[in-house]
């Protein structure tokens, strides 16, 4: 696992639900077919109203037309990120689009567990509300071990909540690899 994660932020608000993360009409693609799988990245966050995306001019998509990977690698969210249905496709599409970490004020529990258990990306939580202090396009540096996020654009740093015991699952790669590593299931 990387000790630091650095990239551009894409800022969202409160209550970003799984239908905004990947609209139901795009759940028809195979996650095992390499070409079809790209569609999940292509349509990631396509259900988020642009005025809610914290974009300076309101017309920058999360993923540019004709691409399946985003220029943004760190999502910043408010309260209750990933609420809605329990579909595993929501964190999967963000990983396919290139997301390495989602940092939110709080997560819906099922989304949080899907993110960790599937090994899609690291879900961090802020200790205080900072979604209004970071802008889409800011350069962010997350120190995983120190549990800090630094906005290199503004120079401000923030403490993140501890990942606790889920760090072992993240380091193993997913819940099944963790279970194999710890002897809970045979190799």
C-alpha positions in Angstrom: 0.0 0.0 0.0 1.2 3.5 -0.8 2.3 5.6 2.2 1.2 8.8 0.5 -1.5 9.6 -2.1 -1.2 12.8 -4.1 -3.5 14.1 -6.8 -6.2 16.6 -7.8 -9.3 16.9 -5.7 -12.9 16.7 -7.0 -15.2 18.2 -4.4 -18.8 17.1 -3.8 -21.3 18.1 -1.1 -23.5 16.1 1.3 -25.6 13.0 0.6 -24.0 11.9 -2.6 -25.9 8.7 -3.2 -25.0 5.6 -5.2 -27.4 6.6 -8.0 -25.4 9.8 -8.4 -22.1 7.8 -8.2 -23.2 5.3 -10.9 -26.8 5.8 -12.3 -28.8 2.5 -12.5 -29.0 2.7 -16.3 -25.3 2.1 -16.4 -25.3 -1.1 -14.3 -25.6 -3.3 -17.4 -21.9 -3.6 -18.2 -19.7 -6.5 -17.2 -17.1 -5.9 -14.5 -15.1 -8.9 -15.8 -14.9 -7.9 -19.5 -12.0 -5.4 -19.8 -13.6 -3.2 -22.5 -17.1 -3.2 -20.9 -15.6 -2.4 -17.5 -14.3 0.9 -18.8 -17.9 2.1 -19.1 -18.1 2.2 -15.3 -15.2 4.7 -15.2 -16.7 6.6 -18.1 -20.0 7.1 -16.3 -18.7 7.5 -12.7 -20.4 10.4 -11.0 -22.5 11.1 -14.1 -25.6 11.4 -11.9 -24.2 14.3 -9.9 -25.8 17.6 -10.8 -23.0 19.8 -12.1 -24.0 22.7 -9.8 -23.4 20.3 -6.9 -19.9 19.3 -8.0 -18.1 22.3 -6.6 -16.7 23.2 -10.0 -15.7 26.8 -10.7 -17.5 27.2 -14.0 -20.1 24.4 -13.5 -19.2 22.6 -16.7 -16.3 20.3 -16.0 -17.2 16.7 -15.9 -15.6 14.2 -13.5 -14.5 12.2 -16.6 -13.8 14.0 -19.8 -15.7 12.9 -23.0 -14.3 9.9 -24.7 -12.3 8.8 -21.6 -12.8 6.3 -18.7 -10.3 7.7 -16.3 -10.6 11.0 -14.6 -7.9 13.6 -14.1 -9.1 13.7 -10.4 -7.7 11.0 -8.1 -9.1 12.1 -4.7 -12.7 12.8 -3.9 -13.7 15.2 -1.2 -17.2 14.8 0.2 -19.5 16.1 2.9 -21.8 14.1 5.2 -23.3 10.7 4.3 -21.2 10.0 1.2 -22.4 6.8 -0.6 -25.9 6.7 0.8 -28.6 4.8 -1.1 -28.5 1.3 -2.4 -25.8 -1.2 -1.4 -24.5 -1.8 -4.9 -20.8 -2.7 -5.0 -20.7 -1.0 -8.5 -20.5 2.4 -6.8 -17.0 2.1 -5.3 -15.9 -0.1 -8.2 -16.7 2.6 -10.8 -14.7 5.2 -8.8 -11.7 2.9 -8.7 -12.0 2.2 -12.5 -12.1 6.0 -13.0 -8.8 6.3 -11.1 -9.9 7.3 -7.6 -7.3 6.4 -5.0 -9.0 7.8 -1.9 -12.3 9.3 -0.9 -12.2 11.7 2.1 -15.6 12.6 3.5 -17.1 14.1 6.6 -19.0 10.8 7.0 -19.9 7.7 4.9 -23.0 5.5 4.6 -21.8 2.4 6.4 -22.5 0.0 3.5 -20.6 2.1 1.0 -17.7 2.4 3.5 -17.6 -1.4 3.9 -17.9 -2.1 0.2 -15.0 0.2 -0.4 -12.8 -1.5 2.2 -13.9 -5.1 1.6 -13.5 -4.8 -2.2 -10.1 -3.1 -1.8 -11.3 -0.4 -4.2 -9.8 2.7 -2.4 -9.1 4.1 1.0 -12.1 5.8 2.6 -10.9 8.4 5.0 -13.1 10.6 7.3 -12.2 14.2 8.3 -12.2 15.0 12.0 -14.0 18.3 11.2 -16.0 19.7 8.2 -13.6 20.9 5.5 -15.5 20.4 2.3 -16.0 24.2 2.0 -12.2 24.8 2.4 -11.0 22.6 -0.6 -11.7 23.4 -4.2 -12.0 21.1 -7.2 -8.6 21.1 -8.9 -6.6 21.7 -5.7 -3.6 19.5 -5.3 -4.0 17.2 -2.3 -1.4 15.1 -0.4 -2.6 12.4 2.0 -0.1 10.9 4.4 -1.6 7.5 5.1 0.6 6.7 8.2 0.3 10.1 9.7 -3.4 10.3 8.9 -3.2 13.8 7.5 -4.4 15.5 4.4 -2.6 18.6 3.1 -4.1 20.9 0.6 -0.9 21.9 -1.3 -2.7 24.6 -3.1 -3.8 26.5 0.1 -1.1 25.1 2.4 -3.7 24.0 5.0 -3.4 20.6 6.7 -6.2 18.5 8.3 -6.2 15.5 10.7 -8.0 12.5 9.4 -9.8 9.9 11.6 -7.9 6.7 12.2 -8.6 3.8 9.8 -8.4 1.5 12.8 -8.5 -2.2 12.0 -9.7 -1.8 8.4 -6.2 -0.8 7.5 -5.3 -4.5 7.7 -8.0 -5.3 5.1 -6.8 -2.4 2.8 -3.2 -3.5 3.1 -4.2 -7.1 2.2 -6.0 -5.9 -0.9 -9.6 -6.9 -0.1 -11.5 -8.9 2.5 -10.9 -12.3 0.9 -7.1 -11.7 0.7 -7.2 -10.6 4.4 -9.1 -13.8 5.3 -6.6 -15.9 3.5 -3.6 -14.1 5.1 -5.0 -14.5 8.6 -6.1 -18.1 8.1 -9.8 -17.5 8.2 -10.2 -19.2 4.9 -7.7 -21.6 3.2 -5.2 -20.3 0.7 
